[in-house]
Amino acid sequence: MSDVLDASPYDALLLLSFGGPEGPDDVVPFLENVTRGRGIPKERLKEVGQHYFQFGGVSPINDQNRALLDALRKDFAEHGLDLPVYWGNRNWAPYLTDTLRDMVRDGRRRILVLATSAYASYSGCRQYRENLADALATLEQEGLELPKIDKLRHYFNHPGFVEPMVDGVIRSLAGLPEEVRDGAHIAFCTHSIPTAAADTSGPVEAHGDGGAYVAQHLDVARLIADAVRERTGVDHPWQLVYQSRSGAPHIPWLEPDICDHLEERKAAGVPAVVMAPIGFVSDHMEVLYDLDTEATAKAEELGLPVRRSATVGDDPRFAAAVRELVVERAAAESGRDVTRCALGALGPSHDLCPVGCCPARAPRPAAAGADSPYA
């Protein structure tokens, strides 16, 4: 058992997330962190912050990360994986740089990173890596010894990520009125991103129409739809749709938007819809507002029965998946035999982001990749 669950050469895991405000006074400073460098006026940020103010100025993401942190520590302890787990955020406390500094002072020298984003994209992967590079640069300026950092591979098609979502869709279907249940349509939802960013997501060989970002989501959607059919005996129609667009109107973003999609499905005679937020690890603000509030209100306006299935969150199967990914990566780094678990047609993702993967508009240093300045 000790050989199977050997985490060496790693001595810590860092849970790296987006962060969110935890009170009304936090909202505008948080949004200033998120949009830094874009020149957005404070008055505009106050308008955007209304989504948060509707919920008391509190994003659920930090509490959900605390629950995931507890689940990971519990799973590791129960399975004999001796690996401390830390938590840092990109945009709010606990800040990534502060956490990384604590890790270095605790003597951590080989760190694995779990990002709370399962898919390939600039905002879902490389931007996290850029933030890691920024944090390392700060520690270097402070004269601290820099750790070596690696990032766990994309886990969108790991069974521990997919299977909880299958259960969530089945529960949501069961929650619909019986007379509309079998005819229900499944809208698999994820964050919209600019089409240019989607087209260049993933390794260079995956670039093209929608890139790895769209291909990975479609693969997960098929996996879930097939599993639902096998378990219920009903073949539900489905489509990948998008939400949470935030860019300038003249820049093309991935479509259709979930609210437009609900209108189209209603016009087509669909009797009910299950919204499945497969692009999100937890029920954070963009799920809470864009789906539970905005899209649900649109469905009510249309007279369309709708249910929203759960995200993975702190499901024990996801915690177990993280443990498996840690052991897998540790084995690969140590030259031991590796079993890589993945469902669907795409297979397991790369361990090391290659050069040209999910490029930024303006090149910036990024850690934990083939182009990292911190070897």
N, C-alpha and C positions, 0 to 999 in steps of 0.2 A: 504493500500500500504506500509506503514512504517513497518508493521509486516512482510510482504512478503520479503521486501528488507532490513531486519535487518542483518547487518554484525557482530554484537556482538557474541562472545567475541573478535573478531578480530578488530585491529585498523590500519592495513595496509596490502597492497598486494605488494609482491616483484616479479617483472618479472626477472627471472633468466635465463641467456642465456650463450652461448659458448664464444661469443666475436670474434673479428676479426680485422686485421690491417686496418688502415685508411690512409696509405701512404707507400711509398717504404721503408723508414727507420724503419717502424714498423714491417716489415714482419719477419725477422729473430728473433728479440726479442719475437714476438708473438709465433713463432714456438718453441722457447726455452721454453716458458711457457707451451705450449701444451705437449711437450715431456720431461719435466723436470724429472730427475731421470732415464732416459733410456740410457744415455751415447751416444747420437747421435752427431757426430761431426758437427761443424758449417758449414763446406763445404757441407755436406749432406743436411743440412737444407736449404742452399742456392739453392740447386738443387730442393728440394721439393717446395721452394718458387716461382719457375718459374710460377706456376699456378696463383699466386697472381700478380707477376710482369707483366703478360700478361694483367692484368686489372688495371695497374697503381699502383699496390701494395695496392689496396683498396678492402676489402671484402664488399659485399653489406649488410652483416648481421646487422651491427650497425644501418645503416639508416633504415633498415626494422624493427628493434626493436624500433627505435624512432617512426616510423609510427604506430606500434602496441600499443606502450605506449599512443600515442595521441588517438587512437581509443578506448582503454579501458577507459581512463579518460572521453572522450566524452560520451561513452555509460553509464558509471556509473552516470555521472551528469544528463543526460537526463532521467534516470530511478530512480533518487532519492536515489542512493546507495552512502552513505557518507563514502568513503573509499579511502584514498590517495594511489597512486600507485608509487612505486619506481622501479629503474632498476639497476641491477648489473650483471657483467659478470664473468665467471670462469677464462678467459685467457687474457682479455684485458680491458682497461678502458671503462666504470667505473667498477672498480674491486669490486667483491662481498664483500670483507672484508670492503672496504671503504664505500660502500653503507650501509652495515649493521651497521657500526659504526655511520653513519649519522642518521639512523633510531632510534637507541638507544638514541642518543643525542636529537632527536626530541620527545622522550617520548614514542616511540612505544614499546609495551610489548607483544602483541599477533600478530604474523605475519603469513600470509598465503603466500605460495610460488607457483608461476606458472612457471614451467620449460618449455622451448621451445623444448620439446621432448614429444611426445604423447604416446609412447609405453614403455613397460617394457623391460629393459635390464640393464646390469651393466653400460655401457657408457651413457645410456639414462635416468637412474634414480638413481641408487645407487651412481654413481660417483658424481652427483650433491649433493646428501645427504652427501657424504664424504667432499665435498668442504664446505658445510654449517657447518659441524662439525669443520673443520679447522678454519673457520672464527670465530665461537663462541669461540674456544680455544684461538685465538688471543685476542679477546675482553675480555675474562676472565683474561688473563695475564695482560691486561691493566687496570684491576680493574673496568671494566664497568659492570653494571647490565645486565644480559643476558635475552633476550626475549625468550618466548616460540614460537617455530617455527613448523608449520605444512605445509605439501605439498599437493596441490590439487591432486586428483586422476588422473589416466591416462584417457585422454579424446579422445582416438583414435576413439571411436565409438559414440561420442556425435554428434547429428544431426548438430550442428553448425560447426563441423569440417568436417563431411562427405559431407554435401550438397554443399558447395562451390567447393569441388573436383569433384563432379558429374557434376556440371555446367562446370568446366574446361575441363573435358574429352569430353563433348558434343560439346563445342566450338571448341576443337581441331579436332574432327571428322568432323565438318562442314567446317574446314579450309583445309581439304584434297580435292584433285581433285575428282569430283563426281564419276568418273568411278572406283575409288579404295575405296571409302568411306565405302560402306557396307561390304566389305571384310576385313576391317582393323582389325588388331590384337591390343589388349591393353596390354602393358608391364607395370605392376604396379611395380614401382622402390622404393627401400629403401636402406639404408646403409648396406653393408655387415659387419658382425661381425664374430669373430671366432666361429666355430660350438660349441666349448665347452662352450662359453659364451651364445650362443643361447639356448643350451640344458638346462642350469640352470637358464634361465630367468624366472621371475615371482615367485610366491609362490612355495614352495617345491612340492605341489601337481600338479603343472603345468609343472614340470621338465620332460624332455624326449626329443624325437626327435624334435629339433627346439624350444622347450619350449614355453613360452607365447609369445615371440617375433615373431616367425613365425605364431603362431595361430592367434594373434591379427591382423597382416598384412593380412593374408588370409581372415579373417572375413571382414575387411574393403574393400578389393578387391572385394569380393563377393557382398557386399552391393552396391558398385559403379557400378559394371557390371550389377547387377539386375536393378538398377535405370536407367541406360542407356538404357537397353532393354525396360523397361516400357515406357520411354519417346520418344524413337526413333523407336521402333518396330523392331529393329535389334539386334540379339543375337551375340555379338562380342566375338570371342575366346580371352582368356586372360591367363596370367601367372604372378606369382610373381617373380621378378628378382632383382638382387643386383648390387651395384656400390660402388665406392670409397674404394676398398680394400686398406689397407695400411700396412698389417702385413708381417712378414717373410714368404718366399715362402713355407717353410716346414710345416707351421701351417695351418690346414684346415680352410677355411672360407666359409660362405654361398655362394652358386652358384645357377644358372648361372649368370655370369657377363653380364651386359646389352649389351656390344659390341659383345660378343660371341652369345648372344641371337639373336641379329639382324642378324648375319650371318646365324644362324640356321633357323630363320623365312624366310629369303630370299631364302635359299636352299629348304625350304618346299613349296615355291610358294606363300607365303603371299604377297599381293599386297601393303600393307602399314602398318605402326605401329604408334600408339599413345603411347608416354612415359608419364606415370602418376606418378609423384614423391610423392607417398602417405606417405612416411616415413619422410617427411620434412615439417616443419611448414612454412618456407619461402624460397624464391629463393636465398639462400646464395651460397657461392663459390662452394660447391660440386654439386649443381644443375647447376650453371652457367658454370662450367668447364666440369664436368664429363658427363653431359647430353647435354647442349647446344653447347659445343665445341667438346669434344671427341666423344661422341656417335653420334652426328649429322654428324660429319665428316665421321665416319664409314658408316652411312646410305647413305651419298652421294657417297662414294666409291662403295657401293653395288648397287647404283641406286635404292634405296628403299625410297619411299616417307615417311617422318616421321614428326610428330608434337609433341611438348612437352606441356603438359597441365600445368596450373598454380597451384602453391601451395596456401594454405589458406591465408597466409600473414596477412594483417590487414582488411580482409573482415568483415563487420559489424556483420555478423552472428557468426563469431568466437568470436568477442568481446562480443556479447550477451551470447554466450556459457560460456565464462569465468565468466561473471556476474552470470549466473545461477549456475555454480559450486561453486562460492564463497558463495552465499546464501544457497545452499544445505549444504555445509560443516559447515557453521555457525549454521544452524538449528540443524545439527547432534550434534555438540559440545554443544549446549544449551539444548538438549533434546526435541527440537520441532519436529513436523512432517516433514518428509523428502520425497520429490519426486525426485528420481534419474533417470535422462534421459539417455537412451542408446539405440542404434540400434543394430541389429544383434543377433547372437546366444550366445555371451559370457556374456552379461549383464554388468552392471556397475562394474568398478574395485573397489578394496579395498581403503578405506581412509588411512589406516595405513599400511605401508609396513611391512609384518611379518618377523620374524626371519627366515633366510635362503633364503630370496628373493634376486635374482640377486647377488649371492655372489661374492666377490672380490677374486682374486688369493691369495693375501696377506691381511688378515683381517685388516681393519682400522675402526676407529669410524665413524659412519654415523648418522647424525641428522634426525629428522622427521620420525622416524620409531619405530617399537616395540623394537628394540635393541639400541635405542639412549641413549647415556650417558647424554643427556640434556633433562630431563623429562619436 
